[in-house]
Amino acid sequence: VVVVVVVVVVVVVVVVVVATVVVVVATVVVVV
C-alpha cells in the first residue's frame, strides 16, 4: 500500500513538473 502511494505521488510530481516546463517553453516561444 505504501509503495503504491509513493509511486502515485512521484508520478503526480513528475506530471506537474513536465506540465510546468511545457507551459514555460510555450510561453517563451509565444513571447519570442
N, CA, C, O and CB atoms as a CASP TS submission, in Angstrom:
PFRMAT TS
TARGET T0000
AUTHOR 0000-0000-0000
METHOD Language model
MODEL 1
PARENT N/A
ATOM      1  N   VAL     1       0.848  -1.214   0.000  1.00  0.00           N
ATOM      2  CA  VAL     1       0.000   0.000   0.000  1.00  0.00           C
ATOM      3  C   VAL     1       0.868   1.244   0.000  1.00  0.00           C
ATOM      4  O   VAL     1       0.644   2.173  -0.776  1.00  0.00           O
ATOM      5  CB  VAL     1      -0.951   0.017   1.229  1.00  0.00           C
ATOM      6  N   VAL     2       1.856   1.255   0.872  1.00  0.00           N
ATOM      7  CA  VAL     2       2.761   2.406   0.977  1.00  0.00           C
ATOM      8  C   VAL     2       3.488   2.637  -0.343  1.00  0.00           C
ATOM      9  O   VAL     2       3.632   3.770  -0.802  1.00  0.00           O
ATOM     10  CB  VAL     2       3.782   2.195   2.116  1.00  0.00           C
ATOM     11  N   VAL     3       3.943   1.538  -0.942  1.00  0.00           N
ATOM     12  CA  VAL     3       4.673   1.627  -2.211  1.00  0.00           C
ATOM     13  C   VAL     3       3.794   2.256  -3.291  1.00  0.00           C
ATOM     14  O   VAL     3       4.246   3.098  -4.067  1.00  0.00           O
ATOM     15  CB  VAL     3       5.154   0.228  -2.660  1.00  0.00           C
ATOM     16  N   VAL     4       2.535   1.832  -3.326  1.00  0.00           N
ATOM     17  CA  VAL     4       1.595   2.371  -4.317  1.00  0.00           C
ATOM     18  C   VAL     4       1.427   3.875  -4.130  1.00  0.00           C
ATOM     19  O   VAL     4       1.446   4.637  -5.097  1.00  0.00           O
ATOM     20  CB  VAL     4       0.225   1.663  -4.210  1.00  0.00           C
ATOM     21  N   VAL     5       1.263   4.293  -2.883  1.00  0.00           N
ATOM     22  CA  VAL     5       1.108   5.718  -2.574  1.00  0.00           C
ATOM     23  C   VAL     5       2.328   6.501  -3.027  1.00  0.00           C
ATOM     24  O   VAL     5       2.200   7.560  -3.642  1.00  0.00           O
ATOM     25  CB  VAL     5       0.878   5.925  -1.068  1.00  0.00           C
ATOM     26  N   VAL     6       3.521   5.977  -2.722  1.00  0.00           N
ATOM     27  CA  VAL     6       4.763   6.645  -3.115  1.00  0.00           C
ATOM     28  C   VAL     6       4.844   6.764  -4.636  1.00  0.00           C
ATOM     29  O   VAL     6       5.195   7.821  -5.160  1.00  0.00           O
ATOM     30  CB  VAL     6       5.989   5.877  -2.572  1.00  0.00           C
ATOM     31  N   VAL     7       4.522   5.688  -5.337  1.00  0.00           N
ATOM     32  CA  VAL     7       4.561   5.705  -6.800  1.00  0.00           C
ATOM     33  C   VAL     7       3.594   6.746  -7.353  1.00  0.00           C
ATOM     34  O   VAL     7       3.944   7.512  -8.250  1.00  0.00           O
ATOM     35  CB  VAL     7       4.224   4.315  -7.366  1.00  0.00           C
ATOM     36  N   VAL     8       2.382   6.772  -6.817  1.00  0.00           N
ATOM     37  CA  VAL     8       1.381   7.737  -7.268  1.00  0.00           C
ATOM     38  C   VAL     8       1.866   9.168  -7.049  1.00  0.00           C
ATOM     39  O   VAL     8       1.726  10.017  -7.929  1.00  0.00           O
ATOM     40  CB  VAL     8       0.051   7.512  -6.534  1.00  0.00           C
ATOM     41  N   VAL     9       2.437   9.432  -5.875  1.00  0.00           N
ATOM     42  CA  VAL     9       2.949  10.772  -5.556  1.00  0.00           C
ATOM     43  C   VAL     9       4.054  11.159  -6.530  1.00  0.00           C
ATOM     44  O   VAL     9       4.070  12.278  -7.042  1.00  0.00           O
ATOM     45  CB  VAL     9       3.475  10.828  -4.102  1.00  0.00           C
ATOM     46  N   VAL    10       4.976  10.236  -6.786  1.00  0.00           N
ATOM     47  CA  VAL    10       6.084  10.504  -7.711  1.00  0.00           C
ATOM     48  C   VAL    10       5.544  10.811  -9.105  1.00  0.00           C
ATOM     49  O   VAL    10       5.990  11.760  -9.751  1.00  0.00           O
ATOM     50  CB  VAL    10       7.057   9.299  -7.765  1.00  0.00           C
ATOM     51  N   VAL    11       4.592  10.016  -9.565  1.00  0.00           N
ATOM     52  CA  VAL    11       4.008  10.230 -10.890  1.00  0.00           C
ATOM     53  C   VAL    11       3.349  11.598 -10.975  1.00  0.00           C
ATOM     54  O   VAL    11       3.537  12.322 -11.952  1.00  0.00           O
ATOM     55  CB  VAL    11       2.986   9.132 -11.214  1.00  0.00           C
ATOM     56  N   VAL    12       2.574  11.954  -9.949  1.00  0.00           N
ATOM     57  CA  VAL    12       1.904  13.257  -9.930  1.00  0.00           C
ATOM     58  C   VAL    12       2.923  14.387  -9.985  1.00  0.00           C
ATOM     59  O   VAL    12       2.754  15.343 -10.741  1.00  0.00           O
ATOM     60  CB  VAL    12       1.026  13.397  -8.674  1.00  0.00           C
ATOM     61  N   VAL    13       3.981  14.279  -9.184  1.00  0.00           N
ATOM     62  CA  VAL    13       5.031  15.305  -9.164  1.00  0.00           C
ATOM     63  C   VAL    13       5.675  15.440 -10.537  1.00  0.00           C
ATOM     64  O   VAL    13       5.873  16.551 -11.030  1.00  0.00           O
ATOM     65  CB  VAL    13       6.101  14.968  -8.107  1.00  0.00           C
ATOM     66  N   VAL    14       6.002  14.309 -11.151  1.00  0.00           N
ATOM     67  CA  VAL    14       6.626  14.325 -12.479  1.00  0.00           C
ATOM     68  C   VAL    14       5.703  14.987 -13.498  1.00  0.00           C
ATOM     69  O   VAL    14       6.146  15.805 -14.304  1.00  0.00           O
ATOM     70  CB  VAL    14       6.975  12.891 -12.930  1.00  0.00           C
ATOM     71  N   VAL    15       4.423  14.632 -13.458  1.00  0.00           N
ATOM     72  CA  VAL    15       3.458  15.217 -14.390  1.00  0.00           C
ATOM     73  C   VAL    15       3.368  16.729 -14.205  1.00  0.00           C
ATOM     74  O   VAL    15       3.338  17.479 -15.181  1.00  0.00           O
ATOM     75  CB  VAL    15       2.074  14.578 -14.199  1.00  0.00           C
ATOM     76  N   VAL    16       3.324  17.171 -12.952  1.00  0.00           N
ATOM     77  CA  VAL    16       3.250  18.611 -12.663  1.00  0.00           C
ATOM     78  C   VAL    16       4.493  19.326 -13.182  1.00  0.00           C
ATOM     79  O   VAL    16       4.393  20.389 -13.795  1.00  0.00           O
ATOM     80  CB  VAL    16       3.092  18.856 -11.145  1.00  0.00           C
ATOM     81  N   VAL    17       5.667  18.741 -12.934  1.00  0.00           N
ATOM     82  CA  VAL    17       6.922  19.349 -13.387  1.00  0.00           C
ATOM     83  C   VAL    17       6.955  19.437 -14.909  1.00  0.00           C
ATOM     84  O   VAL    17       7.302  20.477 -15.470  1.00  0.00           O
ATOM     85  CB  VAL    17       8.133  18.543 -12.874  1.00  0.00           C
ATOM     86  N   VAL    18       6.595  18.343 -15.574  1.00  0.00           N
ATOM     87  CA  VAL    18       6.583  18.332 -17.037  1.00  0.00           C
ATOM     88  C   VAL    18       5.601  19.361 -17.580  1.00  0.00           C
ATOM     89  O   VAL    18       5.916  20.088 -18.521  1.00  0.00           O
ATOM     90  CB  VAL    18       6.226  16.935 -17.561  1.00  0.00           C
ATOM     91  N   ALA    19       4.413  19.422 -16.989  1.00  0.00           N
ATOM     92  CA  ALA    19       3.404  20.387 -17.422  1.00  0.00           C
ATOM     93  C   ALA    19       3.922  21.811 -17.253  1.00  0.00           C
ATOM     94  O   ALA    19       3.723  22.661 -18.121  1.00  0.00           O
ATOM     95  CB  ALA    19       2.097  20.196 -16.632  1.00  0.00           C
ATOM     96  N   THR    20       4.590  22.065 -16.124  1.00  0.00           N
ATOM     97  CA  THR    20       5.148  23.394 -15.868  1.00  0.00           C
ATOM     98  C   THR    20       6.192  23.756 -16.918  1.00  0.00           C
ATOM     99  O   THR    20       6.191  24.867 -17.448  1.00  0.00           O
ATOM    100  CB  THR    20       5.767  23.457 -14.464  1.00  0.00           C
ATOM    101  N   VAL    21       7.085  22.809 -17.215  1.00  0.00           N
ATOM    102  CA  VAL    21       8.122  23.043 -18.220  1.00  0.00           C
ATOM    103  C   VAL    21       7.484  23.336 -19.576  1.00  0.00           C
ATOM    104  O   VAL    21       7.907  24.254 -20.279  1.00  0.00           O
ATOM    105  CB  VAL    21       9.070  21.825 -18.321  1.00  0.00           C
ATOM    106  N   VAL    22       6.461  22.551 -19.944  1.00  0.00           N
ATOM    107  CA  VAL    22       5.780  22.752 -21.226  1.00  0.00           C
ATOM    108  C   VAL    22       5.167  24.141 -21.295  1.00  0.00           C
ATOM    109  O   VAL    22       5.287  24.825 -22.312  1.00  0.00           O
ATOM    110  CB  VAL    22       4.695  21.685 -21.436  1.00  0.00           C
ATOM    111  N   VAL    23       4.512  24.559 -20.223  1.00  0.00           N
ATOM    112  CA  VAL    23       3.892  25.888 -20.183  1.00  0.00           C
ATOM    113  C   VAL    23       4.942  26.983 -20.321  1.00  0.00           C
ATOM    114  O   VAL    23       4.751  27.944 -21.066  1.00  0.00           O
ATOM    115  CB  VAL    23       3.103  26.076 -18.878  1.00  0.00           C
ATOM    116  N   VAL    24       6.058  26.834 -19.594  1.00  0.00           N
ATOM    117  CA  VAL    24       7.134  27.825 -19.652  1.00  0.00           C
ATOM    118  C   VAL    24       7.713  27.905 -21.063  1.00  0.00           C
ATOM    119  O   VAL    24       7.898  28.996 -21.602  1.00  0.00           O
ATOM    120  CB  VAL    24       8.245  27.479 -18.637  1.00  0.00           C
ATOM    121  N   VAL    25       7.995  26.756 -21.652  1.00  0.00           N
ATOM    122  CA  VAL    25       8.552  26.720 -23.006  1.00  0.00           C
ATOM    123  C   VAL    25       7.569  27.334 -23.996  1.00  0.00           C
ATOM    124  O   VAL    25       7.962  28.123 -24.856  1.00  0.00           O
ATOM    125  CB  VAL    25       8.894  25.272 -23.418  1.00  0.00           C
ATOM    126  N   ALA    26       6.308  26.977 -23.878  1.00  0.00           N
ATOM    127  CA  ALA    26       5.284  27.522 -24.770  1.00  0.00           C
ATOM    128  C   ALA    26       5.199  29.041 -24.622  1.00  0.00           C
ATOM    129  O   ALA    26       5.080  29.765 -25.610  1.00  0.00           O
ATOM    130  CB  ALA    26       3.913  26.879 -24.479  1.00  0.00           C
ATOM    131  N   THR    27       5.261  29.510 -23.382  1.00  0.00           N
ATOM    132  CA  THR    27       5.217  30.954 -23.134  1.00  0.00           C
ATOM    133  C   THR    27       6.404  31.660 -23.782  1.00  0.00           C
ATOM    134  O   THR    27       6.245  32.699 -24.424  1.00  0.00           O
ATOM    135  CB  THR    27       5.197  31.237 -21.627  1.00  0.00           C
ATOM    136  N   VAL    28       7.592  31.088 -23.609  1.00  0.00           N
ATOM    137  CA  VAL    28       8.805  31.667 -24.198  1.00  0.00           C
ATOM    138  C   VAL    28       8.686  31.703 -25.718  1.00  0.00           C
ATOM    139  O   VAL    28       9.017  32.706 -26.349  1.00  0.00           O
ATOM    140  CB  VAL    28      10.058  30.862 -23.776  1.00  0.00           C
ATOM    141  N   VAL    29       8.216  30.615 -26.295  1.00  0.00           N
ATOM    142  CA  VAL    29       8.070  30.547 -27.753  1.00  0.00           C
ATOM    143  C   VAL    29       7.088  31.603 -28.241  1.00  0.00           C
ATOM    144  O   VAL    29       7.345  32.280 -29.237  1.00  0.00           O
ATOM    145  CB  VAL    29       7.602  29.144 -28.188  1.00  0.00           C
ATOM    146  N   VAL    30       5.971  31.747 -27.548  1.00  0.00           N
ATOM    147  CA  VAL    30       4.958  32.735 -27.940  1.00  0.00           C
ATOM    148  C   VAL    30       5.511  34.150 -27.813  1.00  0.00           C
ATOM    149  O   VAL    30       5.311  34.981 -28.700  1.00  0.00           O
ATOM    150  CB  VAL    30       3.688  32.583 -27.076  1.00  0.00           C
ATOM    151  N   VAL    31       6.206  34.423 -26.709  1.00  0.00           N
ATOM    152  CA  VAL    31       6.755  35.756 -26.476  1.00  0.00           C
ATOM    153  C   VAL    31       7.833  36.071 -27.511  1.00  0.00           C
ATOM    154  O   VAL    31       7.862  37.164 -28.078  1.00  0.00           O
ATOM    155  CB  VAL    31       7.331  35.865 -25.046  1.00  0.00           C
ATOM    156  N   VAL    32       8.710  35.110 -27.748  1.00  0.00           N
ATOM    157  CA  VAL    32       9.802  35.316 -28.709  1.00  0.00           C
ATOM    158  C   VAL    32       9.229  35.235 -30.127  1.00  0.00           C
ATOM    159  O   VAL    32       9.969  35.378 -31.101  1.00  0.00           O
ATOM    160  CB  VAL    32      10.947  34.254 -28.505  1.00  0.00           C
TER
END
